[in-house]
Amino acid sequence: MIKYTTILLSLLFLCSCKTPEARKPISVKTGSFIDASVNRNKKLNAKEQASIEKIMALKKDNDYIASESGFWYYYNIKTETDSLSTPKFGDIINYNYNIKDLNGGLIYSKADVKTQTYAMDQEELFTGLREGLKLMKSGETVTFIFPSQKAFGYYGDQNKIGSNTPIICEVTVNSISQNQSN
């Protein structure tokens, strides 16, 4: 009898088990944060664009060029010779630059920054300056206007340049040493 009771209880126990149900999420994620961020960035970009266009309208004597990378520039000193080339990957660039705000206020002078040496695309450098150096030849001086996303972006430089600050850089390339493996 105990044997039959044990078997009966075992069968009842096995039959009473059900398959596990999938857990439902507690909350449903939406794109609201991302949408708000996109809208905020569009407004910031439009505001910076308007400020930059206002500066360019005030300084009509400069022949501004829009880069494919999203910044503007003009040549202070342009090298007309075709024998000089723009830097390629790994070339060593010796240059000086300063940084100003959009009102022309000096943030970093050439003396503050000192002469820099940069191996093209092999070292850290803020996006706008890296892309701007690719457009220059030895002996040229160019003034760039970088929107904040091409400058120091959301975080600034953690020193004098604040969050989302567009900047003006005057850059002089002193020399370009060609990489021998090019």
C-alpha positions as CSV (number, residue, x, y, z in Angstrom):
1,M,0.0,0.0,0.0
2,I,2.8,2.4,0.8
3,K,4.3,1.6,-2.5
4,Y,1.1,2.5,-4.4
5,T,0.7,5.7,-2.3
6,T,4.3,6.8,-3.1
7,I,3.8,6.1,-6.8
8,L,0.5,8.0,-6.8
9,L,1.9,11.0,-5.0
10,S,4.9,11.0,-7.3
11,L,2.6,11.1,-10.4
12,L,0.5,13.8,-8.8
13,F,3.6,15.9,-8.1
14,L,5.0,15.5,-11.6
15,C,1.6,16.3,-13.2
16,S,1.2,19.4,-11.1
17,C,4.4,21.0,-12.4
18,K,3.9,23.5,-15.2
19,T,6.4,24.9,-17.7
20,P,8.1,28.1,-16.7
21,E,6.6,31.3,-18.1
22,A,8.7,34.0,-19.7
23,R,9.2,37.0,-17.5
24,K,7.8,40.3,-18.7
25,P,9.9,43.4,-18.6
26,I,9.3,45.7,-15.7
27,S,9.5,48.9,-17.8
28,V,9.6,49.5,-21.5
29,K,12.5,51.6,-22.8
30,T,11.7,54.3,-25.2
31,G,13.9,56.6,-27.3
32,S,12.7,59.7,-25.3
33,F,16.2,60.3,-23.8
34,I,17.9,59.9,-27.2
35,D,15.3,62.0,-29.0
36,A,15.8,64.8,-26.4
37,S,19.6,64.6,-26.9
38,V,19.2,64.7,-30.7
39,N,16.9,67.8,-30.4
40,R,19.3,69.5,-28.0
41,N,22.3,68.9,-30.3
42,K,20.4,70.1,-33.3
43,K,19.5,73.4,-31.5
44,L,23.1,73.8,-30.3
45,N,24.5,73.1,-33.8
46,A,22.0,75.7,-35.3
47,K,23.0,78.3,-32.7
48,E,26.7,77.8,-33.4
49,Q,26.2,77.8,-37.1
50,A,24.3,81.2,-36.8
51,S,27.2,82.6,-34.7
52,I,29.8,81.5,-37.1
53,E,27.9,82.8,-40.1
54,K,27.6,86.2,-38.4
55,I,31.4,86.3,-37.8
56,M,32.0,85.4,-41.5
57,A,29.5,88.1,-42.6
58,L,31.3,90.7,-40.5
59,K,34.7,89.8,-41.9
60,K,33.9,89.8,-45.6
61,D,37.5,90.6,-46.6
62,N,38.4,87.0,-45.7
63,D,37.7,84.3,-48.4
64,Y,36.1,81.6,-46.2
65,I,36.1,78.1,-47.5
66,A,33.7,75.4,-46.1
67,S,35.5,72.2,-45.4
68,E,34.0,68.8,-46.1
69,S,34.5,68.0,-42.4
70,G,32.2,70.7,-41.1
71,F,34.4,73.7,-40.3
72,W,35.4,76.9,-42.1
73,Y,38.8,78.4,-42.8
74,Y,40.7,81.0,-44.8
75,Y,44.3,81.4,-45.7
76,N,46.3,84.2,-44.0
77,I,49.4,83.0,-45.9
78,K,49.0,80.6,-48.8
79,T,51.8,78.7,-50.5
80,E,51.3,78.8,-54.3
81,T,54.0,76.3,-55.2
82,D,52.9,72.9,-56.3
83,S,56.2,71.3,-55.2
84,L,55.1,71.3,-51.6
85,S,52.5,68.7,-50.6
86,T,50.0,68.3,-47.8
87,P,50.9,65.9,-45.0
88,K,50.2,62.2,-45.4
89,F,49.8,59.5,-42.7
90,G,52.9,59.4,-40.5
91,D,54.4,62.6,-41.7
92,I,55.9,64.8,-38.9
93,I,54.3,68.3,-38.8
94,N,56.0,71.1,-36.8
95,Y,53.4,73.9,-36.2
96,N,52.3,76.7,-34.0
97,Y,48.7,77.8,-33.2
98,N,46.6,79.9,-30.9
99,I,43.0,79.5,-29.8
100,K,40.4,82.3,-29.6
101,D,36.7,82.3,-28.7
102,L,34.2,83.5,-31.4
103,N,34.4,87.1,-30.1
104,G,38.2,87.1,-30.7
105,G,39.2,86.8,-27.1
106,L,42.5,84.9,-26.7
107,I,42.1,81.6,-24.8
108,Y,45.6,80.2,-25.5
109,S,48.4,82.2,-27.2
110,K,51.1,80.7,-29.4
111,A,53.4,81.2,-26.4
112,D,51.1,79.2,-24.1
113,V,50.8,76.3,-26.5
114,K,54.4,76.5,-27.7
115,T,55.7,74.9,-30.9
116,Q,54.1,71.5,-31.5
117,T,55.2,68.4,-33.3
118,Y,52.6,66.0,-34.5
119,A,52.8,62.6,-36.3
120,M,49.9,62.8,-38.8
121,D,47.0,60.5,-37.6
122,Q,49.2,58.7,-35.1
123,E,48.8,60.9,-32.1
124,E,45.9,62.4,-30.2
125,L,44.7,65.8,-31.4
126,F,41.3,67.4,-31.3
127,T,39.4,66.5,-34.5
128,G,39.2,69.9,-36.2
129,L,42.9,70.6,-35.9
130,R,43.8,67.2,-37.1
131,E,41.6,67.6,-40.2
132,G,42.8,71.2,-40.7
133,L,46.5,70.2,-40.7
134,K,45.7,67.8,-43.5
135,L,44.8,70.8,-45.7
136,M,48.0,72.8,-45.1
137,K,51.4,72.9,-46.7
138,S,54.7,74.0,-45.2
139,G,54.9,77.8,-44.6
140,E,51.1,78.3,-44.7
141,T,49.1,80.1,-42.0
142,V,45.4,79.3,-41.9
143,T,42.6,80.6,-39.6
144,F,40.0,77.9,-38.8
145,I,36.6,78.3,-37.3
146,F,35.6,75.1,-35.5
147,P,32.1,74.4,-34.2
148,S,32.3,72.8,-30.7
149,Q,31.9,69.2,-32.0
150,K,35.1,69.7,-34.1
151,A,36.9,71.4,-31.2
152,F,36.7,70.1,-27.7
153,G,33.1,69.0,-27.7
154,Y,30.9,68.4,-24.6
155,Y,33.7,68.1,-22.1
156,G,35.8,71.1,-23.2
157,D,39.6,70.9,-22.6
158,Q,39.1,70.6,-18.8
159,N,40.9,73.9,-18.4
160,K,40.1,77.2,-20.2
161,I,37.7,75.9,-22.9
162,G,34.2,75.1,-21.6
163,S,31.6,72.7,-22.7
164,N,30.3,73.1,-26.2
165,T,32.5,76.0,-27.1
166,P,33.2,76.8,-30.8
167,I,36.7,78.2,-31.3
168,I,38.9,80.1,-33.8
169,C,42.4,78.7,-34.4
170,E,45.2,80.4,-36.3
171,V,47.7,77.7,-37.3
172,T,51.1,78.1,-38.9
173,V,52.8,75.0,-40.4
174,N,56.6,75.5,-40.0
175,S,57.6,72.3,-41.7
176,I,56.5,68.9,-42.8
177,S,58.9,66.0,-42.7
178,Q,57.9,63.2,-45.1
179,N,57.5,59.7,-43.7
180,Q,60.0,57.6,-45.5
181,S,57.6,54.6,-45.8
182,N,55.1,56.6,-47.8
